Amino acid sequence: MSTWPQCALRYDGTFAGFLTCVGESFRQKTYPFYFLPPGAEQITLYPLQEIPSDPALARAVYRALETAVSPAFRRMMTYGFLTCLPQRERSLFDLIYLAFHHALPQDPTDDRILLLTRAIGHLVREAEHYRGFVRFADYGGVLVGQIAPKNRVLPLLRPHFCQRLPEEAFLLHDETHREGLFYAGGKWKIRPVDRLDLDRPSQAEAQCQALWRKFYATIAIPQRHNPKLQQTHLPQRFRGHMTEFQPEAVPSRPTALP
């Protein structure tokens, strides 16, 4: 157990911000008990520090995770930050502290390792589901898709969709974490998106969606309908944004010419 005095850190909620917290904690020799991202409220008796993100320090810590420990460890920390694990920052910091001051547990069933590896497994599986379950719709030449994941899966989905749709402009909106993956002209960005208001689909898009729903209904075999098995392969929570499970879209009316 560390002898460093404990504290609470408020940061901007980004991975670079978290790495800055790690660097500052090592520099000041303080041990964060709580990490508070924007909007988080926590009553604490520990001294509270505001840690502004420092890109240079974050890059130095990021490099050190590989050079001082291993590439696999850096990957674990990167993926771990994307999970929905409660107080994930504290779990990550505990392992980083062990890696630099003692030694990482070699037993994969150690609670500190097992908790994180299970969370990462959940992240990876969820991203794999969304590679097949995302549905895009055309809005004025831009493809728009919406998802509501438990984990922050956009960084894992980015390579797949950027390679799959290299000539398109698209937006994949994560409603849960209020961020979007933007892609156009071979360039991409992940940026905050608090709210996404979409117009009704065009006549052509509505017809395309209707055809997709018709195809989905046509290929079904009524005699082999098995809701329980379908739920196993396609959990209910993924269906809210899938075209084939949506009611008929009402197309927008074409604008009258003067």
C-alpha positions as CSV (number, residue, x, y, z in Angstrom):
1,M,0.0,0.0,0.0
2,S,1.3,3.5,-0.9
3,T,2.4,5.9,1.9
4,W,1.6,8.9,-0.3
5,P,-1.1,11.2,1.1
6,Q,-4.5,10.7,-0.6
7,C,-6.4,13.3,-2.5
8,A,-9.3,13.7,-5.0
9,L,-8.7,15.0,-8.5
10,R,-11.1,16.9,-10.8
11,Y,-10.2,16.7,-14.5
12,D,-11.7,17.2,-17.9
13,G,-12.8,13.5,-18.5
14,T,-10.5,12.8,-21.4
15,F,-7.8,10.2,-21.6
16,A,-5.2,12.9,-22.0
17,G,-6.6,14.5,-18.8
18,F,-6.4,11.2,-17.0
19,L,-2.8,10.7,-18.0
20,T,-2.0,14.2,-16.9
21,C,-3.5,13.3,-13.5
22,V,-1.2,10.3,-13.3
23,G,1.8,12.4,-14.1
24,E,0.9,15.1,-11.6
25,S,0.3,12.5,-8.9
26,F,3.7,10.9,-9.4
27,R,5.3,14.3,-9.5
28,Q,3.6,15.5,-6.3
29,K,3.6,12.0,-4.7
30,T,-0.1,12.0,-3.9
31,Y,-2.5,9.1,-4.3
32,P,-5.9,9.9,-5.9
33,F,-8.8,8.3,-4.1
34,Y,-11.4,9.8,-6.4
35,F,-11.2,11.0,-10.0
36,L,-14.0,13.5,-10.8
37,P,-14.8,14.1,-14.5
38,P,-17.0,17.1,-15.5
39,G,-20.5,16.9,-13.9
40,A,-19.5,14.3,-11.3
41,E,-20.4,15.2,-7.7
42,Q,-18.7,13.5,-4.8
43,I,-18.6,14.4,-1.2
44,T,-15.1,13.8,0.0
45,L,-12.9,14.7,2.9
46,Y,-9.8,14.4,0.8
47,P,-8.1,17.6,-0.5
48,L,-9.6,18.3,-4.0
49,Q,-7.3,19.5,-6.8
50,E,-8.2,20.8,-10.2
51,I,-5.9,19.2,-12.8
52,P,-5.9,20.9,-16.2
53,S,-5.0,18.7,-19.1
54,D,-1.3,19.0,-20.2
55,P,-0.8,17.4,-23.6
56,A,3.0,17.2,-23.2
57,L,2.8,15.5,-19.8
58,A,0.1,13.2,-21.1
59,R,2.3,12.1,-24.0
60,A,5.2,11.5,-21.7
61,V,3.1,9.3,-19.4
62,Y,1.6,7.5,-22.4
63,R,5.1,6.6,-23.8
64,A,6.3,5.5,-20.3
65,L,3.4,3.0,-20.0
66,E,5.1,1.1,-22.9
67,T,8.8,1.8,-22.4
68,A,8.8,1.3,-18.6
69,V,6.3,-1.5,-18.5
70,S,5.1,-3.1,-21.8
71,P,3.1,-2.4,-25.0
72,A,0.4,-4.8,-23.7
73,F,0.1,-2.8,-20.5
74,R,-0.3,0.4,-22.4
75,R,-3.0,-1.2,-24.5
76,M,-4.7,-2.4,-21.3
77,M,-4.7,1.1,-19.9
78,T,-6.0,2.6,-23.1
79,Y,-8.9,0.1,-23.5
80,G,-9.6,0.2,-19.8
81,F,-10.3,3.9,-20.0
82,L,-13.0,3.3,-22.6
83,T,-14.9,0.9,-20.4
84,C,-18.0,1.6,-18.3
85,L,-16.3,0.1,-15.2
86,P,-17.3,2.2,-12.1
87,Q,-14.4,4.4,-10.9
88,R,-12.3,3.0,-13.8
89,E,-9.7,5.7,-13.3
90,R,-9.0,4.5,-9.8
91,S,-8.6,0.9,-11.0
92,L,-6.2,2.0,-13.7
93,F,-4.2,4.2,-11.4
94,D,-3.8,1.4,-8.9
95,L,-2.3,-0.8,-11.6
96,I,-0.1,1.9,-12.9
97,Y,1.2,2.6,-9.4
98,L,2.0,-1.1,-8.9
99,A,3.7,-1.3,-12.3
100,F,6.1,1.6,-11.5
101,H,6.7,1.1,-7.8
102,H,6.3,-2.6,-7.1
103,A,5.3,-5.2,-9.7
104,L,2.1,-6.1,-11.6
105,P,0.3,-9.2,-10.3
106,Q,1.3,-12.2,-12.4
107,D,-1.8,-14.2,-11.4
108,P,-4.6,-13.4,-14.0
109,T,-7.2,-14.3,-11.3
110,D,-6.0,-11.4,-9.1
111,D,-9.0,-9.2,-8.4
112,R,-7.3,-6.1,-9.6
113,I,-6.4,-7.7,-13.0
114,L,-9.6,-9.7,-13.4
115,L,-11.9,-6.8,-12.8
116,L,-10.2,-4.8,-15.6
117,T,-9.9,-7.7,-18.1
118,R,-13.5,-8.5,-17.7
119,A,-14.5,-4.9,-18.3
120,I,-12.3,-4.7,-21.4
121,G,-13.8,-8.0,-22.7
122,H,-17.2,-6.4,-22.4
123,L,-16.0,-3.3,-24.3
124,V,-14.6,-5.4,-27.1
125,R,-17.7,-7.6,-27.4
126,E,-19.9,-4.6,-27.5
127,A,-17.9,-3.0,-30.3
128,E,-18.0,-6.2,-32.2
129,H,-21.8,-6.3,-32.0
130,Y,-22.0,-2.7,-33.2
131,R,-19.9,-3.5,-36.3
132,G,-22.9,-5.5,-37.5
133,F,-25.8,-3.7,-35.8
134,V,-25.1,0.0,-36.9
135,R,-27.6,1.3,-39.4
136,F,-26.9,4.5,-41.4
137,A,-29.4,6.7,-43.1
138,D,-28.8,9.3,-45.8
139,Y,-29.4,12.9,-44.8
140,G,-28.6,15.2,-47.6
141,G,-25.5,13.2,-48.7
142,V,-24.2,12.5,-45.2
143,L,-24.7,9.1,-43.7
144,V,-25.9,9.3,-40.1
145,G,-26.0,6.4,-37.6
146,Q,-26.9,6.4,-33.9
147,I,-26.0,4.1,-31.1
148,A,-26.4,4.0,-27.3
149,P,-23.5,1.8,-26.0
150,K,-22.6,1.2,-22.4
151,N,-18.9,1.6,-23.2
152,R,-17.1,4.3,-25.3
153,V,-16.9,2.2,-28.4
154,L,-16.3,4.9,-31.0
155,P,-12.5,4.6,-31.0
156,L,-12.9,0.8,-31.7
157,L,-15.5,1.3,-34.4
158,R,-13.5,4.1,-36.2
159,P,-11.1,1.9,-38.2
160,H,-13.9,-0.5,-39.3
161,F,-16.3,2.2,-40.7
162,C,-13.6,4.5,-42.0
163,Q,-12.2,1.6,-44.1
164,R,-15.7,0.3,-45.0
165,L,-17.0,3.7,-46.2
166,P,-13.8,5.5,-47.5
167,E,-15.6,7.6,-50.1
168,E,-18.5,8.6,-47.9
169,A,-19.1,11.4,-45.4
170,F,-20.7,10.1,-42.2
171,L,-21.5,10.8,-38.6
172,L,-21.8,8.0,-36.0
173,H,-23.4,9.5,-32.9
174,D,-23.0,7.9,-29.4
175,E,-26.0,9.1,-27.4
176,T,-24.8,7.7,-24.1
177,H,-21.5,9.5,-24.0
178,R,-22.7,12.5,-26.1
179,E,-19.9,12.3,-28.7
180,G,-19.7,11.7,-32.4
181,L,-17.3,10.2,-34.9
182,F,-17.1,12.5,-37.9
183,Y,-15.6,11.3,-41.2
184,A,-15.2,13.0,-44.6
185,G,-12.5,13.3,-47.2
186,G,-10.3,10.7,-45.6
187,K,-10.1,12.5,-42.3
188,W,-11.9,11.7,-39.0
189,K,-12.5,13.3,-35.6
190,I,-14.3,12.3,-32.4
191,R,-15.9,15.3,-30.9
192,P,-18.6,16.1,-28.2
193,V,-22.1,16.1,-29.5
194,D,-24.6,17.0,-26.8
195,R,-27.7,16.6,-29.0
196,L,-28.5,15.5,-32.5
197,D,-31.7,16.7,-34.1
198,L,-32.4,15.1,-37.5
199,D,-35.0,16.1,-40.1
200,R,-37.4,13.5,-41.4
201,P,-35.7,11.3,-44.0
202,S,-36.1,12.1,-47.7
203,Q,-38.5,10.3,-49.9
204,A,-35.7,8.2,-51.3
205,E,-34.3,7.3,-47.9
206,A,-37.8,6.4,-46.6
207,Q,-38.3,4.1,-49.5
208,C,-34.9,2.5,-49.0
209,Q,-35.7,1.9,-45.3
210,A,-39.1,0.4,-46.2
211,L,-37.4,-2.0,-48.6
212,W,-35.0,-3.1,-45.9
213,R,-37.8,-3.7,-43.5
214,K,-39.6,-5.7,-46.2
215,F,-36.5,-7.8,-46.9
216,Y,-36.1,-8.5,-43.2
217,A,-39.7,-9.6,-42.9
218,T,-39.6,-11.7,-46.1
219,I,-36.6,-13.8,-45.3
220,A,-38.0,-14.8,-41.9
221,I,-39.3,-18.4,-41.6
222,P,-42.5,-18.2,-39.4
223,Q,-42.3,-21.9,-38.6
224,R,-38.8,-21.4,-37.1
225,H,-39.6,-18.2,-35.2
226,N,-37.6,-18.4,-31.9
227,P,-37.7,-15.1,-29.9
228,K,-35.5,-16.5,-27.1
229,L,-32.7,-17.5,-29.6
230,Q,-33.1,-14.2,-31.5
231,Q,-32.6,-12.4,-28.2
232,T,-29.4,-14.3,-27.6
233,H,-27.9,-13.3,-31.0
234,L,-29.5,-9.8,-31.1
235,P,-30.1,-8.3,-27.6
236,Q,-33.0,-6.0,-27.2
237,R,-30.9,-3.0,-26.3
238,F,-29.4,-2.9,-29.8
239,R,-32.7,-2.7,-31.6
240,G,-33.7,0.8,-30.8
241,H,-31.7,2.3,-33.7
242,M,-31.9,-0.6,-36.1
243,T,-34.0,0.1,-39.2
244,E,-35.7,-3.3,-39.4
245,F,-37.2,-2.8,-35.9
246,Q,-38.5,0.8,-36.5
247,P,-42.0,1.9,-37.6
248,E,-42.4,3.3,-41.1
249,A,-40.6,6.6,-41.5
250,V,-42.6,9.6,-42.7
251,P,-40.6,11.2,-45.5
252,S,-40.1,14.9,-45.7
253,R,-42.0,16.7,-48.4
254,P,-39.9,18.1,-51.3
255,T,-39.5,21.8,-51.3
256,A,-41.8,23.5,-53.8
257,L,-40.0,25.5,-56.4
258,P,-41.1,29.1,-56.9
